[in-house]
Amino acid sequence: MTITNKLTLLLIIAFSVLFSCSKDKDPVTPTPISPPPGGSSPTPYTLNIPAIFAQTLPAPFNPPNNPLTIEGVELGRHLFYDPILSGDGTQSCATCHAPELAFTDTNQFSTGIDGLPGNRNSMPIFNAAWNFGHRFFWDGRAMGLEGQAFGPVVNPIEMHNTWPNAVANLQNHPTYPSMFNAAFGTSTIDSVLVVKAIGQFERTLISANSKFDRYLLGMEALTPQEASGFNLFMDQQGGDCFHCHGSAGNPLWTDNDFHNNGLDASFTDLGLGGVTGNPADNGKFKTPSLRNLVFTAPYMHDGRFQTLDEVIEHYSTGVQMSATIDPMMEHAANGGVQLTAQEKANLKAFLLSLTDSSFVTNPAYQAP
């Protein structure tokens, strides 16, 4: 079977599975915002769905109580880049989620306003509107983008602020009250409206213009090495990567689920288990997307790998057995999939074909 036929078959299978198994994930029609007294209602924002997503994925999720609007997205963009939310006015969301790095940073552990490092690597932000499990952070402790945005403002290691103080600073700002009025019909600001606006902006961050995307759309050809790397990625006896990261039929390149991928034999960081309290979840962390890896080093929840070569070597020879290792890690008992040097190079070439350079330079995503 040629790679073209194989991809076509994968797309058909993934399409049918997604729609047959995801009835509970259908988006709810957003509730319109009532116009403020004497004013006009916010302008609905139409999300531009990439063709490669429209062909393979359900419609993106948007909370019914937070419909996308032009005014809300623009307010969220301002808030995302404004250090006004931090305790000393020096750090914004973008400090740890920089657009040129696919909305992450280069530190192993993100550092807050007091110079204190956390214990996890900053996750990139894109295609979050298709996270139908709605769990965010490496350990899944936050529900929804709005829930995710609540935490960093008051985290003592991150922005180290209080919501009353952050809201007071916004309320006393010369332009934010009018921007909130335009977006939500009220100039009285609270934390709920702040995270709603940030969530709206983050849902517009869409990455879908990699070389591999263009290949699937018939716009560009893969090199023989990239094609071999993709075949290895999909081979259960080869790279065996598709279980957690999906296939050509899942252009997110993540299942947005939580897995123990064999990083450690015992755990100082329990991951999902620390949230659920279930020992069976110990050592499980959210599957990151494979898109834009060229921008998002270091890798893994604790940033332990500085290079993509180190990541590939982990899955090849460095897998550690533990009580909660994912059963889909079928080669774990052998320490990994045992790739040859050429196979590693081919796999890396494929992974780099998932780079979307236009995403990191998109003017709509930059600081206002």
C-alpha positions as CSV (number, residue, x, y, z in Angstrom):
1,M,0.0,0.0,0.0
2,T,1.4,3.4,-0.9
3,I,1.7,6.1,1.7
4,T,-1.0,8.1,-0.1
5,N,-3.5,5.2,0.1
6,K,-2.4,4.5,3.6
7,L,-3.1,8.2,4.6
8,T,-6.5,8.1,2.9
9,L,-7.4,5.0,4.8
10,L,-6.3,6.6,8.1
11,L,-8.3,9.7,7.5
12,I,-11.4,7.7,6.8
13,I,-11.0,5.5,9.9
14,A,-10.2,8.5,12.2
15,F,-13.1,10.5,10.8
16,S,-15.6,7.7,11.4
17,V,-14.2,6.9,14.9
18,L,-14.3,10.5,16.0
19,F,-17.9,11.0,15.0
20,S,-19.2,7.7,16.2
21,C,-17.5,7.9,19.7
22,S,-17.8,11.6,20.5
23,K,-21.5,12.3,20.7
24,D,-21.0,13.8,24.1
25,K,-18.4,16.2,22.7
26,D,-20.6,18.0,20.2
27,P,-20.3,21.7,20.8
28,V,-23.2,23.5,22.3
29,T,-24.6,26.5,20.4
30,P,-23.3,29.6,22.3
31,T,-25.7,31.7,24.2
32,P,-25.9,35.2,22.7
33,I,-24.8,38.1,25.0
34,S,-27.5,40.5,25.7
35,P,-26.7,44.1,24.6
36,P,-25.8,46.4,27.5
37,P,-28.3,49.2,28.3
38,G,-28.0,51.9,25.6
39,G,-25.2,49.9,23.9
40,S,-24.7,47.3,21.2
41,S,-24.0,43.7,21.6
42,P,-20.4,42.3,21.0
43,T,-19.7,41.2,17.5
44,P,-19.6,37.4,17.0
45,Y,-16.1,36.1,16.1
46,T,-16.0,33.5,13.4
47,L,-13.2,31.0,14.1
48,N,-11.4,30.1,10.9
49,I,-11.4,26.3,10.9
50,P,-8.4,25.0,8.8
51,A,-9.3,22.6,6.0
52,I,-7.2,19.8,7.5
53,F,-9.2,20.1,10.8
54,A,-12.6,20.4,9.1
55,Q,-11.9,17.1,7.3
56,T,-11.0,15.1,10.3
57,L,-12.2,16.6,13.6
58,P,-15.5,17.6,15.2
59,A,-16.2,21.3,15.5
60,P,-14.2,23.1,18.2
61,F,-15.6,23.4,21.6
62,N,-16.7,26.8,22.9
63,P,-18.4,27.2,26.3
64,P,-22.0,28.2,25.9
65,N,-21.5,30.9,28.5
66,N,-18.5,32.4,26.8
67,P,-19.1,32.8,23.0
68,L,-16.3,34.1,20.9
69,T,-16.6,37.8,20.1
70,I,-14.3,40.2,18.3
71,E,-14.3,42.4,21.4
72,G,-13.7,39.5,23.8
73,V,-10.8,38.1,21.8
74,E,-9.1,41.5,21.5
75,L,-9.6,42.1,25.2
76,G,-8.1,38.6,25.9
77,R,-5.1,39.4,23.7
78,H,-4.4,42.6,25.7
79,L,-4.7,40.8,29.0
80,F,-2.5,37.9,27.8
81,Y,0.4,40.3,27.1
82,D,-0.2,42.8,29.9
83,P,2.0,42.3,33.1
84,I,-0.8,44.1,35.0
85,L,-2.1,40.8,36.3
86,S,1.1,40.0,38.2
87,G,1.8,41.0,41.8
88,D,4.6,43.5,40.9
89,G,3.5,44.4,37.3
90,T,6.5,42.6,35.7
91,Q,5.1,39.4,34.3
92,S,2.4,38.5,31.8
93,C,1.0,35.2,30.5
94,A,3.2,35.7,27.5
95,T,6.3,35.7,29.7
96,C,6.1,31.9,29.9
97,H,4.1,31.5,26.7
98,A,5.9,33.5,24.1
99,P,4.4,33.5,20.5
100,E,7.7,33.0,18.8
101,L,8.2,29.7,20.8
102,A,4.7,28.4,20.0
103,F,3.5,29.9,23.3
104,T,6.0,28.3,25.6
105,D,9.5,29.3,26.9
106,T,13.0,27.9,26.8
107,N,13.4,27.4,30.5
108,Q,13.4,23.9,32.0
109,F,11.1,25.2,34.7
110,S,9.2,28.4,34.3
111,T,10.2,31.2,36.7
112,G,7.8,33.6,38.5
113,I,8.1,37.2,39.6
114,D,10.2,36.4,42.7
115,G,12.8,34.5,40.7
116,L,11.5,31.2,42.0
117,P,11.4,28.3,39.5
118,G,8.4,25.9,39.4
119,N,8.8,22.2,39.0
120,R,7.4,21.8,35.5
121,N,8.0,23.0,32.0
122,S,5.6,25.5,30.5
123,M,3.2,23.9,28.0
124,P,2.8,25.4,24.5
125,I,-0.7,26.8,23.7
126,F,-2.4,26.0,20.4
127,N,-5.4,24.1,19.1
128,A,-6.8,24.1,22.6
129,A,-10.4,24.5,21.3
130,W,-10.1,20.9,20.2
131,N,-9.2,19.6,23.7
132,F,-12.5,17.8,24.2
133,G,-11.4,16.3,27.6
134,H,-11.2,19.9,28.8
135,R,-8.4,19.1,31.2
136,F,-5.4,21.4,31.2
137,F,-1.9,21.5,32.7
138,W,0.5,18.6,32.7
139,D,-1.5,17.0,35.5
140,G,-5.0,17.9,34.3
141,R,-5.8,19.8,37.4
142,A,-7.7,22.6,35.6
143,M,-11.0,22.2,33.7
144,G,-11.3,24.4,30.6
145,L,-9.2,27.2,29.4
146,E,-11.0,29.5,31.7
147,G,-10.1,27.3,34.7
148,Q,-6.5,27.1,33.5
149,A,-6.2,30.9,33.5
150,F,-7.3,31.3,37.1
151,G,-4.3,29.5,38.6
152,P,-1.2,31.4,37.5
153,V,-2.4,34.8,38.8
154,V,-2.5,33.6,42.4
155,N,0.2,31.0,42.3
156,P,2.9,32.1,44.8
157,I,5.6,30.8,42.4
158,E,4.2,32.4,39.3
159,M,2.4,35.8,39.2
160,H,2.1,35.8,43.0
161,N,-0.9,38.2,43.1
162,T,-4.4,38.1,44.5
163,W,-7.5,38.4,42.3
164,P,-8.9,41.4,44.3
165,N,-5.6,43.2,43.6
166,A,-5.5,42.3,40.0
167,V,-9.1,43.3,39.5
168,A,-8.5,46.6,41.2
169,N,-5.6,47.4,39.0
170,L,-7.7,46.6,35.9
171,Q,-10.7,48.6,37.2
172,N,-8.5,51.7,37.8
173,H,-6.9,51.4,34.3
174,P,-7.8,54.1,31.8
175,T,-9.0,51.8,29.1
176,Y,-9.8,48.3,30.5
177,P,-13.3,49.2,31.9
178,S,-14.4,50.4,28.5
179,M,-12.9,47.3,26.9
180,F,-14.8,45.0,29.3
181,N,-18.0,46.9,28.6
182,A,-17.5,46.4,24.9
183,A,-16.8,42.7,25.4
184,F,-19.2,41.7,28.1
185,G,-21.7,44.6,28.5
186,T,-20.4,45.7,31.9
187,S,-17.5,47.9,33.0
188,T,-17.5,46.2,36.4
189,I,-14.5,43.9,36.2
190,D,-14.2,40.5,38.0
191,S,-11.9,37.5,37.8
192,V,-14.5,35.5,35.9
193,L,-14.6,38.0,33.0
194,V,-10.8,38.2,33.0
195,V,-10.4,34.5,32.4
196,K,-13.3,34.4,30.0
197,A,-11.5,37.0,27.8
198,I,-8.1,35.2,28.0
199,G,-9.9,31.9,27.2
200,Q,-11.4,33.5,24.1
201,F,-8.1,34.7,22.8
202,E,-6.4,31.3,23.5
203,R,-9.1,29.5,21.5
204,T,-8.1,31.5,18.4
205,L,-4.5,30.2,18.6
206,I,-4.7,27.6,15.8
207,S,-1.7,25.8,14.2
208,A,-2.5,23.9,11.0
209,N,0.0,25.0,8.3
210,S,2.9,22.6,8.6
211,K,4.5,20.9,5.6
212,F,2.7,17.6,6.6
213,D,-0.6,19.5,6.6
214,R,0.1,20.8,3.1
215,Y,1.1,17.3,2.1
216,L,-2.2,15.9,3.3
217,L,-4.0,18.6,1.3
218,G,-2.1,17.7,-1.9
219,M,-0.2,20.9,-1.9
220,E,3.4,19.7,-1.2
221,A,5.4,16.5,-1.3
222,L,7.3,14.8,1.5
223,T,10.9,13.8,1.0
224,P,11.6,10.0,1.0
225,Q,13.1,10.4,4.5
226,E,10.0,12.2,5.9
227,A,7.8,9.6,4.3
228,S,9.9,6.8,5.8
229,G,9.8,8.5,9.2
230,F,6.0,8.7,9.1
231,N,5.7,5.0,8.2
232,L,8.0,4.3,11.1
233,F,5.8,6.5,13.4
234,M,2.8,4.5,12.4
235,D,4.4,1.0,12.6
236,Q,3.5,-0.8,15.8
237,Q,6.7,-2.8,15.5
238,G,8.7,0.3,14.5
239,G,8.4,3.6,16.2
240,D,5.0,2.7,17.7
241,C,4.2,6.4,18.4
242,F,0.6,6.7,17.1
243,H,-1.1,5.2,20.1
244,C,-0.8,8.5,22.1
245,H,0.1,11.0,19.4
246,G,-2.4,10.0,16.8
247,S,-2.0,9.7,13.0
248,A,-2.7,11.6,9.9
249,G,-6.4,11.3,10.8
250,N,-5.8,13.3,14.0
251,P,-4.0,16.6,13.0
252,L,-3.8,17.6,16.7
253,W,-1.0,15.0,17.1
254,T,-2.1,14.4,20.6
255,D,-4.9,12.4,22.2
256,N,-5.1,15.1,24.9
257,D,-5.0,12.2,27.5
258,F,-2.7,11.2,30.3
259,H,0.0,8.5,30.1
260,N,3.0,7.2,31.9
261,N,5.5,7.1,29.0
262,G,8.3,5.3,30.9
263,L,10.3,8.3,32.1
264,D,11.0,7.0,35.6
265,A,10.8,3.8,37.6
266,S,9.5,5.7,40.6
267,F,7.9,9.2,40.9
268,T,8.9,12.3,42.7
269,D,6.1,14.1,40.7
270,L,2.9,12.1,40.7
271,G,1.3,13.9,37.8
272,L,-2.3,13.0,37.3
273,G,-2.2,10.8,40.4
274,G,-1.5,13.9,42.6
275,V,-4.8,15.3,41.3
276,T,-7.0,12.3,41.4
277,G,-5.5,10.6,44.4
278,N,-5.6,7.3,42.5
279,P,-2.3,5.4,42.7
280,A,-3.1,4.0,39.2
281,D,-2.6,7.5,37.8
282,N,0.8,8.1,39.4
283,G,3.4,9.2,36.8
284,K,0.8,10.0,34.2
285,F,1.2,13.3,32.3
286,K,-0.7,15.0,29.5
287,T,0.4,14.0,26.0
288,P,1.9,17.1,24.3
289,S,1.2,17.8,20.7
290,L,4.1,16.9,18.3
291,R,3.4,20.1,16.3
292,N,6.1,22.8,16.4
293,L,8.7,20.8,18.3
294,V,11.4,22.9,16.7
295,F,10.2,25.8,18.8
296,T,9.2,24.1,22.1
297,A,12.4,22.6,23.7
298,P,13.1,21.5,26.3
299,Y,10.8,18.5,26.3
300,M,8.7,16.5,28.8
301,H,6.8,17.7,31.8
302,D,10.0,18.4,33.7
303,G,12.0,19.7,30.7
304,R,14.6,17.0,31.1
305,F,15.4,16.6,27.4
306,Q,17.0,19.6,25.7
307,T,16.9,18.1,22.2
308,L,14.6,16.1,20.0
309,D,17.3,13.5,19.6
310,E,17.2,12.9,23.3
311,V,13.5,12.4,23.2
312,I,13.8,9.9,20.4
313,E,16.6,8.1,22.2
314,H,14.4,7.8,25.3
315,Y,11.7,5.9,23.3
316,S,14.4,3.9,21.6
317,T,16.4,2.7,24.6
318,G,15.6,4.6,27.7
319,V,12.1,3.5,28.7
320,Q,11.8,2.7,32.4
321,M,9.3,0.1,33.7
322,S,7.0,1.0,36.6
323,A,3.6,-0.2,38.0
324,T,1.6,2.4,36.0
325,I,3.4,2.3,32.7
326,D,1.0,2.7,29.9
327,P,0.0,-0.7,28.4
328,M,0.4,0.9,24.9
329,M,4.1,1.1,25.6
330,E,4.4,-2.4,24.2
331,H,8.2,-2.3,23.8
332,A,8.8,-1.1,27.4
333,A,10.2,-4.5,28.6
334,N,13.0,-4.1,26.1
335,G,13.8,-0.6,27.2
336,G,12.2,0.9,24.1
337,V,11.6,0.3,20.4
338,Q,15.4,-0.1,19.6
339,L,15.7,2.1,16.5
340,T,18.6,2.1,14.2
341,A,20.5,5.4,13.6
342,Q,18.9,5.7,10.2
343,E,15.4,5.1,11.7
344,K,16.0,7.8,14.3
345,A,17.0,10.2,11.6
346,N,13.9,9.4,9.5
347,L,11.6,9.7,12.5
348,K,13.1,13.1,13.3
349,A,12.7,14.3,9.7
350,F,9.0,13.4,9.9
351,L,8.5,15.1,13.2
352,L,10.1,18.3,11.9
353,S,7.6,18.2,9.0
354,L,5.0,19.1,11.6
355,T,6.5,22.6,12.1
356,D,4.2,25.5,11.4
357,S,6.4,28.6,11.0
358,S,3.4,30.7,10.1
359,F,1.9,30.1,13.5
360,V,4.6,31.8,15.4
361,T,4.6,34.9,13.2
362,N,0.9,35.3,12.8
363,P,0.1,39.0,13.5
364,A,-3.2,38.2,15.1
365,Y,-1.4,36.3,17.9
366,Q,1.3,38.9,18.7
367,A,1.2,41.5,21.4
368,P,-1.2,44.4,20.7
